[in-house]
Amino acid sequence: MSRALRQKLPHVQLLATSISTSRLFNTSAILGSGHNRWSKIRHEKGAADRKKQAERNVLAKSIAFLAKTYGPDPGMNKQLAALIQQAKKSGATKTFIENSISRGLGRSPDGAQLENVMIEGMTPGNVALVIEVETDSKGRSLQDLKHELKKFGGKDAGSTLFFFDQLGKLVFQRPPSASEDTLDEIINFAIGQDAVDVEIGPEVEPQPGISENAETPAAVVPVEAEDGPAPGEIIVWTSPATTMSIATAFSDNLGLKQISVGVIWKPKDDMRVTVEKPHIVREITDLLMALRDYPEVSSVYANGVPGDDIAEEDWARVEDLLDGK
């Protein structure tokens, strides 16, 4: 990062980025190898499925947020129209889009009125949770989810919001081959709009046979790594009240392609909880999977981070089940 860039916004992050079958033991080796290969493929498929679902959740929430904020008519809401077009390119069905818009208007897919409910809890290992729910029966959902918390070793904590900041989060596509002057312009514009922070991910490495100017496939709604944006992304953090005005300003004045938009609960950096034991990670994963299986849960946020002894792939399973990473 240039010295001038640091002076403009010191807290901005620019992130770089042979087998014989003549003996019995040989036959056993073949079986073992086959089993290991099957396990690896199954694990990789599970991880890919979780990531795909996380991406769909981001897209659905962005559509709902835009419909709620500026109305459900794409003809009058150009940001919603652009996101719907992106959803269609990604293979989203008409039903998926309509249901996302309905939720933004506070209605379930069958037309029932929805109420927003928040549950503040703790996982095993005392990681704080904020669980957002959209339900047509507040009492039933509270009872069911508190039961799930207890069943999987968590608890209803009363209040955990002080572990988090509520912020607007705008994710844009980084301009290909952007110069430092271009990035400076983006940062200066963010400062002028009173953005809270800006994070610029590393440039996407061009793939052989793909033009640098080719449009990024809309099927990809990247979920950023814990330490910053995914390659090819710019994240602009805002106050909740200014989220939509800043999103509009960025799109209108800089022409940046918007990937997602919403208001989230971001863990405070100085109040994160380190999870040191692998068995606690497994328990947290089981709890989060149970919460995600509950159809009325819309978002789950947590303030945990992995300790040195936690395998990267194990923590990735946790991250795949959380929002606002």
N, C-alpha and C positions, 0 to 999 in steps of 0.2 A: 504494500500500500504506500502511496506517495505521502510525503510529509504534509503537503497541502491538504490531501484528503483526510488525513488524521485530524488536522486542525479544524476542518469543517464539521466533522462528526466523529469524535474520538471513539464512540462506542460501536460504530458500524463494523460489521464483520465481513471481510472479503476472504472468502475461503478457497484455498487452493483446491485445490482438489487432487510258461510251457507246462502242460498238465497231462499226466498219464493216468489211465483208468485201470491199470493192471493190479493195483493194490487198493485195499479197502480205505486206508487213510487218505489216499489221493481222491477217492470218490467223496469222502467227507469234506475235503477241501473245496471241491467243486460245489457241493451243496452250501457250504459256508459262504463262498464267494457269491453265489447266486442270491442267498438270503441278504447279504450285505448290500448287494446292488439293488434288490427290491426295496429294502429299508430306506436307502438313500433316495431312490426315485419317489417313494411315497412321501418322504419328508420334504423333498423339494417341491412336489406338487401341492402339499399342504401349505407350504410357505407362499407359493404363488397364488393359491386360492385366497388365502387371508389378505395378501396385498391387494388383489383385485377387488375384494369386498371392501377393503378400506378405501380404495380409490372411488368406488361407487358411492360409498357413504359421504365422502367429501363432495362429490358432484351433486348428490341429492340435497345435502344441506345448503349448498350454495344456491341451488335453484329455489329452495324453500325460502331462504333468506332474502333473495332478490324479489320474489313474489310478495313476501310479507312487507318489504320496505317500500317498493315502488309500484306494486300492483301486479296482478297475474296476466295482464294482456301484453304479449310480446310486441304488439304494434305500438304500445305506448311506453314500453320499458325496454330500451335498446340493449341494456346489459343482460337482461333476462333472455332476450332474443338471441344474443350471441352465445350465451351459455347453453341454451336449448339446441342451437346448431352444433355446438361442440359435443353435446350429449348424443345427438343423432349420429354424428360421425364416429363416435366411440361404440356404437351398436346398441345404445339404450333404446328400450321400447317406448312406444307411445304411452303405455300404462305407467311405466316408471316415471316418465316426465310428468304426467298428469297427477300421479300420486304425490310426487315431490311438491308440485304447486299447491295441491290441496293441503298438505301439511303446513306449508307456509301461511295458509289462510286459516289455520286452526281447525282443519277438518280431517277426519280419517278417510281412507279410500272409499268407505261405504257412506260417507256423509255425516257421520257422528261428530259432534263438537268435541274438540280436544282441549285438555287443560295441561298447562306446563307445570311439572312438579320437579323439585330438586331434592336429592338425598345426599347427605354428607356422611361418609363412612370411612372406615379404616380396613385395610387388608391385613392378613398375617404379616408380621414384620413392621406394623405401624406405618405403612404408606398411606397417605391421605388420598381420599377419593372424592370427586364431585360427579354425581350421576344425574344426568338430565333425562327426564321422561316426558313423553307426550301421551296422554291417556284420556279415555272417556270415563274412567272410574278411578279417581284419586285414591280412595280408600283401599281398593283391591290391589292397585299397583304398589302402594306403600307397604302393605302387608306382605305381598309376594316377594318384593325385593329385599326387605329386611330379613325375611326368612332365608333367602339365598345368601345374604351376607353372613349370617350366623352359621348356616350349613357348611360353608366353605372356610370357616375360621376367621371371618372378618367381624365387624361390628358396626352398629349405628353410632356414629361419633358425636352427633349433636351439631357440631360446627367445625368445618374444615376450610371454609372459604378464606380465612386469613393466611393460608398457605399459598394462595393463588392471587394473581392479578387478572381482572377481566379486561381483555384487550380485543380490538378489532385486528383481524389478520387478513391481509390482501396478498395473494400470490400471483405474480406476473411471470411471463416468459422473458428470460433475459435475451436482449437482442443478440443475434449471432455475430461473432467477431467484434463485439462492442469495444471501442477504444476506451482508454482511461478518461478522456474528455467526455465521452458519452456517459460513462458511469458517474463522473463528477456532476454532470447535468441532472441525472436522476436523483442523486443525493441532495443537491442544492434545491431541486424542486420539492423533495420530501420535506426539507427543512422549512421551506416557504409555506408548506401546507400544514405545518405543526404536527408532522408525524412523530410518533414516539421513538421509533428506531427503524433502521433499514438494514437488511442482511442480503448480501449479494453472493449467490452460489457460484462455483467455478463454471467455466465455459464447458459446454458439452463437446466431447471429442468427436469430430466428424467420422462417420462410418464409411468404409469403402463402398463406392457405387451410389452414395446418397448425396445429392446436391446440398451444399451448405445453406442454400436459400429455400430448401424444401420446407414446407410447413410441418411443424411438430405434430405427430399423430395425436388427434384429440382423445384417443383411447387412453392416453397416459395422463393421469392426474397425479403427479408425483407426490409422495409423502416424504417429507424431508427427514434427513438424519438428525439424531439428537443434537449434534453440535452445529447445526445450521441448515440452510436450504439445500435441496438436492441440486445436482448439476443442471445448469440451464434455467434456474429459478431466481427470482428476486422476491423477498418477503418484506412487506411494509407493515409495521405495527402502528396502530392508531388507538386513540381513545374510542370507546364504543360509540360515543355520540357523533364522531366525525368519520366513521368508517365509510359510509356511502358517499359522502361528499369528496373524500380523498380518492376513493376508487374511481369516481366519475372524472375527477380532475386528471388523474394519471392516464386514463384511457383517452380522454379528449385532447389533452395537451401533449402527451408523449407518445401516444399511439401504441402503448404496450398491450400485448395480448394478456387478458386476465384469465387465470387458471381457476382460482377459487376465491371466495369472499365469505366472511362470517365473523362472528364474535365468539371468542373462546375463553376458557379459563387456563391461563398459562402459569405453571408453577414458578414461584419466586426462587431465584437462583440460590439465595442464602437460606432457604427453608426446604431444600430437597433432602430426602431420606435415602441413605445408601443401603442397599440390600446386599448383605455379605454372604448369605448361605444359599447354596443351590436348591435345597429342599423348600426354602421360603419362596424362591422364584417359581418353582413348580406349583406351590399352593396359590400364589398370586395369579398364575396363569389359569388355573382351574376356576378360580373365582371370577376372573374377567370373562372367561368363556361362558360361564353360567349367566352373567349379566348380559352379555351380548346375545345370548340365545333368547332373552326375554324380548318379545317383539316391540314393546312400547319404549324400550330404552333407546334414546336418540344419540346420546353422547356420554362418554366416560373419560374423565381426566384424572391423572395421578401424578404425584410428585416424587416418585421413586427414581433412583439411578442405580446402575449395577456396580457392585464392588469388584475388586481386582480378580477374585476367584470365580466370577460368574462367566460362563461361556457366552460368547457373542451371539451364537445362534439361539441360545435359551432366552436371552434378553430380547432378541428380535421378535420372539413369539409374543412377549409382553407388549412391546411397542406396536405390533400389528393390531392389537386389541384396544388401543387407546386413541383418543382424538387429540388434536392440537399439538402433536409432537414437534 
